[in-house]
Amino acid sequence: MKTKIVVLLLFFTFKIFSQDTNFTAQDISVNSLIDGTLLTPNNVENPNLVIIIGGSGPTNRNGNQNFLKNNSLKKLAEDISENGIATYRYDKRVVKQIKQGAIDKNILFDDFVTDAISVIDYFKNTGKFNKIYVLGHSQGSLVGMLAAENKADGFISIAGAGQPIDQIVIEQIAKTYPVFTDDAKRIFESLRNGQKTAKYPPELAAIFNIEIQSFMMNWMQYNPQEEIKKLQIPILLINGTSDLQVEAKEATLLKEAAPKATLKIIDKMNHILVPITDNDNLENSKSYNEPNRQLSPELIEAITEFVK
């Protein structure tokens, strides 16, 4: 009897993992800095394409970094492509540099915009896609916003900030380490004036390390509310009410700056795009390293409807 049960379980396991998908995957290197994966829906001629741009840190094409694996962007791409829409997601350039052991310490925020533009141009030049949409998650929202201008047919922001990064960081520090709020304001004021500083609390080194201050200075010069006004294309703004990193009000700020945009606030969705029950912060934090969680169905529905 036990043998039959084991065989039966193995059969069902095989059936689950052998299910056909409605798309074909292909790894594509856009240039020497950008490696990614294209998912093309089967039996769809000239599909629309969604280019997915990841958030801050050494984020790879699947939405993972360091010791955190949630596969948020991989699942996002696959769920979208199951609905007849092509997707391309790519590793941030720093991911490849880490693998090669040659990290560029002089990298700037604008370099990420340059990479995104390179991806858009690459796929436009193939002539294989009807329309091209840019989707930016978290930091990738502003990157995509800047890259999409006069390049893309539509823009999607997921968990994107509506304020300049210095204002976002100051708010976060005020909530988590209020004793350092004045320090953060002083440091950002110095950076805004083009002056680096070594006078920062050790507790804030991850944000204000001297080696990343040039990157921060470049990043904070952009105000998302001003940049989104420049887009003359359809816009979809998405945020979740359980996002611990980017509050839903940020999407509202972007909506105020771009009144014609479509705003979608998804109840209980968190920063890595999965539903969280009962606003449980412990569950929320644990989900960042739980790749088997399903994404919010409302998220996929909203994106699919917008693109199609």
N, C-alpha and C positions, 0 to 999 in steps of 0.2 A: 504493500500500500504506500509506504513512504517513497519507494522508488517511482511509483506512478505519479505521486504528487510532485516530486522533483522534476520529472520529465514534463509534466503539465506546466509548471512554473517556467521552465526553460523555454517551452514553446511560446507562451504568452510574452515572455521577455523578448524573444526573437521577433515576434510579430510587432511589438511596440517600436523596437529600434529599426525595423526594416520598412516602416511605413514610408511611402513615397512622398516627396515634397512637390510643390507646384512651381519650383524654381530650380535653376542651375547655378552652382557656385563656381567662381573663377577668381583666383588671386591675380591681382594686377598691380604692377609698380608704375605709378604715374611718372616718377622721376627718381633720382638717386636718393631722395629724402623721404619719399612717400610710398609706402606699401599698404595695400588694402585688399578687400574682398568685394567683388561685384556679384550680386544676386540678380539673375535675370529670370523673370516669370516665363514658364513654358507656354508655348503656343500663343504668345502675345506679340504682335508685330509692332515695332516702334513704341514700346511702353514709355510711360513717364518714368523719370529717374529721381530718386531722393538721395542726395548726398548728405551723409550723417557726420557731424563734427563733434568730437568728444569734448569733455570738460577739462578743468584744470588738473595740473600734475602730469606725471608720465602715464597718460591714459592710452591703452591700446585700442585697437579696432573693436574689441568686444566689450569695452567699457570697464576693463579691469586695470589695476595698477598695484605694484608692490605685492603685498600678501592678501589683497582683497580681490575676491573673485565673485562677481555677481552676474556677469554676462549680460548686463542690461542692454548694451548697444547691439550685441549679437542677436538677442531675442527681439529687439525692436526691429532690426533689419529683416529678420526672418518672418516676423508677423506681418510686416508691411508687404513683403514680397509674396507671401501666401495669397495676398489680395490682388495680385496682378500688377504690382508696381515694382520696378527695378530699384535696387538700393546699392549704394557703395559706401562702405565705412572704412576708415583707414587709421593706422597707427600715427600718433603724433610723432613728429620728427625726433623728439628726445627719446622715444622708445627704441628706435633703431640705433641711436647714438649710445644708449646704455648697453645694448647688445654688443656693439662693436667696441665698447670701452673707450669711447672718444666723445665725451659730452662737451658740447659747446657752451661755455659759461657766459658767453656774450649774447646768447639768444634773447630776442626781444618779442614782445607781443605781436608786433607787426609781421614777424616771420611766420606766425601761425596764419595770419591773413593771407600772406603771399602763398602759403601752401594750399589754402582753401581755393584761392583763385586759380592756381595751377590745376587743381582737380576739376573745377568747373570747366576750364578751357579744354582740358584733355577730353572730357566726355562730350562737350559741344562739338569738338572737331571730329568725333567719330561719326556723327550724323545718324546714330542708331536710336536716338531717343526723341520722343515727341516734345516733351517739355522737361526742364530740369528745375527741381526744387532743392533749396538748401535748408537743412535742418540742423540747428545748433543746440546742443544740450549744455546748460550751465555756462561756463566760460565760453563754450563753443557758440552760444547764442550771439554774443557780440562779435566774435570772429566771423560767423556766418553773415551777420547783418552787414558788416563792412565789405565782405567778399561778394555778396549777392547784388549789390548796387550795379545796375546796368549790365548784369551778367545772367541772372537767374530769372525764371518765370514765376517764382513764388518763394516765400520765406516762412519757415516754421521755427518758432522759439519755444523750447521746453526748459522750464526752470531757469530762465534767463533774467539777469539783473536789470532793473529799471533805473538804477542809480549808478554813478561812477564807482569804481571798485573801492576807492578810499572811504566813501560813505558807507558802503556795505561792511567793510572790515571794522570800521569804528563802531557801527551798530552791534556787530557780533561780539566785539571785545567788551562793549558796555554791558552786554547780557551775561557773558561768561567770566570775564576778568575785569570787572568795573574799576578796580584799583589802577588799571593801566590805560584807562580811557584817555586821560590827558596826555600821556606819553604818546599814544597812537596819533592823536591830533597834532602834536608837535612834530612828530616824525613826518607825517604826511604833508604838513605845511612846508617843511624843508624840501621834501622831494618835489612838491609842486613848484617850488622856486628853483628847481634844477640842482639842488644841493644834496649830495649823499651825506649820511651821518652814521657814525659808529656808536652814537649814544642812544642805545635802546636797551630795554630790560632783557635779560637772557631768556625770560619766559616768552618773549615775542620774537625770538631769533628765527623761527620758521617763517615768519612773515617779513621781517625786516633785515635778514642777513645781508651784509654788504654786497655779496655776490649777486643777489637778485634785485637789488634796488633799481638798477637800470631798467630791468624788465617791468618792475612796478611803476616806475616813472612813465614809461611808454604806455602801459595799460591804463593808467588813471587819467590820461589826457582825453579819453573818449567818454562822452556822456551818452549812454544808450538812448535816452529820450530824444536827443538831438539827431543821432545817427539814424534812428528808425524813421524819422520824418523824411529822409532822403529817398526812401524806397517807394517806387511807383509801381509796385507789384502787389498781388494778394498776400496777406499776412495772416498767419495763425499763431496765436499766443496761448501757451498751455502751462499750467502750474497745478501742483497738488496741494491740498490743504494740510497734508502730513509731512511736507517737506521741511526738514530741520535746518537745511542750509540756505535755501532761497524761499522766502515767504511769498505767499500768493499775491501780496500787495505789490510785489515787483512787476508782475504781469499786468496788474491794473495800471501802474504808472506808464508802462509801454502802451497800453490801450489808450490812455489819455493823450499820449503824444501822437498816436496814430489811430484816430477815431474810426477809420474804415476797417481796421483789423478785426478779425474774429477772435473773441476771447473765450477760452474754455478752462474753467476751474474744476478740477476733478477731485471729488470728495475722497479723502483718506489715501490718496496716492502720495508716495514719498519721493525723495530726490532720485532714487534709482528706479523709479517708475512702477513700483509694485504697491498693491493695496496693503495698508496697515490697519489692523482692527483696533478699535477702541483707543486710538492715539497713544499706544503703548510705546514709550521711548526706548525701552529695552528691545522690544521686537523690532522697532525701527532701526536701531543700531546694528542688531544681529543680521538684518536682511542684507547688509552691504557685503556679506560674505556667504550668502546662501544662493547659489546660482540656479537652483531648481524652482524658485518662486516664479509664478506666472506674472506677466505684466498686466497692468490695468486694461481690461477690454475697452473701456471708454476712450483710452488713449489711442489705441489702434483704430477704433471706429472714427474718431475725430480726424486723424491724419488721412485715413483712406478717403473719407468723404471730401476733405479739402483738396486732396491731390486729384481725385477723379472728377 
